[in-house]
């Protein structure tokens, strides 16, 4: 049996973690579908702000802030991993970035369960897009493992 090199094993671990965090986004939609199926009627006559304009706008702003923050924090961890030659920071950056990208999805769940907001899925889509964009790159691991002589 051929043994994988450490970078390949670490990369596979990162992809599995990333996929699990992405799958949680789908589970959020499934949860709403079974708990509040009436929200999936897709009534386009309802205005986007849906009767709670302040809450909708605040949640939209928070979603954008957290997605941007997820990329900033992830990039900081990637830079630190390369600078300190610590591949463990790559995993921390991935998990932190994906977790912060999940905040918009959780806001979407709050809109669905507490406010019956018909466009809750937009927040879940933003969260899923954030997690998708955090797909781990093998080059980051290679850079964090590269030792200069």
C-alpha positions in Angstrom: 0.0 0.0 0.0 1.3 3.4 -1.0 1.6 6.0 1.8 0.4 9.5 1.0 2.7 12.4 1.6 1.8 14.6 4.6 0.7 17.6 2.5 -1.8 15.4 0.6 -3.3 14.0 3.8 -3.6 17.5 5.3 -5.2 18.7 2.1 -7.7 15.9 2.1 -8.5 16.7 5.7 -9.1 20.4 4.8 -11.4 19.4 1.9 -13.4 17.1 4.2 -13.8 19.8 6.8 -14.8 22.3 4.0 -17.4 19.9 2.6 -18.9 19.2 6.0 -19.3 23.0 6.6 -20.8 23.4 3.1 -23.3 20.5 3.8 -24.5 22.3 6.8 -25.8 25.1 4.5 -28.0 22.5 2.8 -29.2 21.2 6.1 -30.4 24.7 7.1 -32.7 24.7 4.0 -33.9 21.2 4.8 -34.6 22.3 8.4 -36.7 25.2 7.3 -38.5 23.1 4.7 -39.7 20.6 7.3 -40.4 23.2 10.0 -42.0 25.9 7.9 -43.0 24.5 4.5 -45.3 27.5 3.8 -42.2 29.7 3.3 -41.3 27.7 0.2 -44.5 28.9 -1.6 -42.3 31.6 -3.3 -44.9 34.4 -3.3 -43.2 37.1 -5.4 -45.9 39.6 -4.6 -44.4 40.0 -1.1 -42.0 43.0 -1.0 -38.4 42.3 -0.3 -38.4 44.0 3.0 -41.5 41.9 4.0 -43.0 44.1 6.6 -39.9 44.3 8.8 -37.7 46.8 6.9 -35.4 47.6 9.8 -34.7 44.0 10.7 -34.2 43.0 7.1 -31.8 45.8 6.4 -29.8 45.2 9.6 -29.6 41.5 8.8 -28.5 42.2 5.3 -25.8 44.6 6.5 -24.6 42.0 9.1 -24.5 39.3 6.5 -22.2 41.4 4.2 -20.0 42.4 7.1 -19.5 38.8 8.3 -18.8 37.5 4.8 -16.1 40.2 4.3 -14.8 39.5 7.8 -14.5 35.8 7.0 -12.2 36.6 4.1 -10.1 39.1 6.1 -9.6 36.7 9.0 -8.9 33.7 6.7 -6.3 35.7 4.7 -4.6 36.8 8.0 -4.3 33.2 9.0 -2.9 32.2 5.6 -0.3 34.9 5.8 0.7 33.9 9.3 0.9 30.2 8.3 3.3 31.1 5.5 5.3 33.5 7.6 5.6 31.1 10.6 5.8 27.9 8.4 2.9 26.5 10.4 0.4 24.5 8.3 -1.9 24.3 11.3 -2.8 27.9 10.8 -4.2 27.0 7.4 -6.8 24.7 9.0 -7.6 27.3 11.6 -8.1 29.9 8.9 -10.4 27.6 6.9 -12.6 26.8 9.8 -12.7 30.4 11.0 -13.5 31.7 7.5 -16.3 29.1 6.9 -17.7 29.6 10.4 -17.9 33.4 9.9 -19.5 32.7 6.4 -22.2 30.7 8.1 -23.4 33.7 10.1 -25.6 34.9 7.2 -27.2 31.5 7.0 -28.0 31.6 10.7 -29.5 35.1 10.2 -31.6 33.5 7.4 -32.8 30.9 9.9 -33.7 33.6 12.4 -35.6 35.4 9.6 -37.4 32.2 8.7 -38.4 31.0 12.2 -39.0 34.2 14.0 -40.2 36.6 11.3 -41.6 34.3 8.6 -39.5 36.3 6.1 -40.3 34.9 2.6 -36.8 35.7 1.3 -34.8 34.0 4.1 -33.1 31.8 1.5 -31.2 34.8 0.2 -29.2 34.9 3.4 -28.6 31.1 3.3 -27.4 31.5 -0.3 -25.0 34.3 0.8 -23.6 32.0 3.5 -23.3 29.1 1.2 -21.5 31.2 -1.4 -19.1 32.4 1.3 -18.3 28.8 2.3 -17.9 27.8 -1.4 -15.4 30.6 -1.9 -13.3 29.3 1.0 -12.4 26.1 -0.8 -9.0 25.0 0.5 -6.1 25.5 -1.9 -3.2 23.1 -1.9 -0.8 25.9 -2.8 -1.3 27.4 0.7 -0.3 24.2 2.3 2.8 24.0 0.1 3.8 27.5 0.9 3.3 26.9 4.7 5.4 23.8 4.5 8.2 25.2 2.3 11.4 25.7 4.4 13.9 28.2 3.2 17.5 27.3 3.7 
